[in-house]
Amino acid sequence: MFAKIDVNGDDAADLYKWLKAQHPGDGDSPDIQWNFEKFLVNSDGEVVARFAPGVTPEEVTEQLPNLLK
């Protein structure tokens, strides 16, 4: 459960391949650029947002009321 996994490249974990395919981000590549990049998934299993590493958990929390309606 706590083993290191790849998030980019051919050996990327299936979860991260799926997350990046659903929300490729705004850059030139869908690759995860740095630690602490975050994805927000709604109760239907849809990726609704992707946040850069510099976005704080508090800023992500601001998006939650929209999903809880």
N, C-alpha and C positions, 0 to 999 in steps of 0.2 A: 504494500500500500504506500510506502514512503520511498520507493525506489526512484532513482532519477530516470526520467523519460525524455525523449526528444519531442519537441513541439514543432519543429520545422524539418523539412527535407523528407527523403524517402522513408526514413525510419520513424517519422512522427507518429505519435500515438493516435489511434483512430478518433478519439474524442477531439483532439486538436485539429485534425484534418477536417472533421465535420464542422467544428466551430468556425474555422477560417473560411470554409466554403460557403457557409450561411451568411457570414458577415466579413467580407474580405478587408474591410478597413479603407482608409483614404489614401494610403501610400501607393508607391509603384508596385509593391508586392504584398500579397496577403500574409506574408510571414510575420510571426510575432517578433517584434523588434527587441524587446527587453523584458526582464522580469517584471512582474506585477501588472502586466497587461490583463485587462479584465473583460469578461463577456457577461452580459445580462440576458438570461433566458426566462421567458414567461411560462405560465402554468401549462400552456399548450406545447411546450418544448421548442418554441421558436426563439431564435437569437434576435433580440430586439435592439441591442446596442453593444458596441465594443468601445472600450475606454483605454486610452494610452496610459502608460505606467505612471505618469505624473498626476493623473486624476486620483483624488483621494477617495477612500471609502465613503466619506461623508457626502461627496459630490454624487457618487453612485446612488447612495441612499435617497437623494432628492428625486430620483427617477422612480422609486418604488411606489408611491401613491398612484401613479398613472397605471400601474400594472395591477393594483389591488382593487380597482373599481369593479 
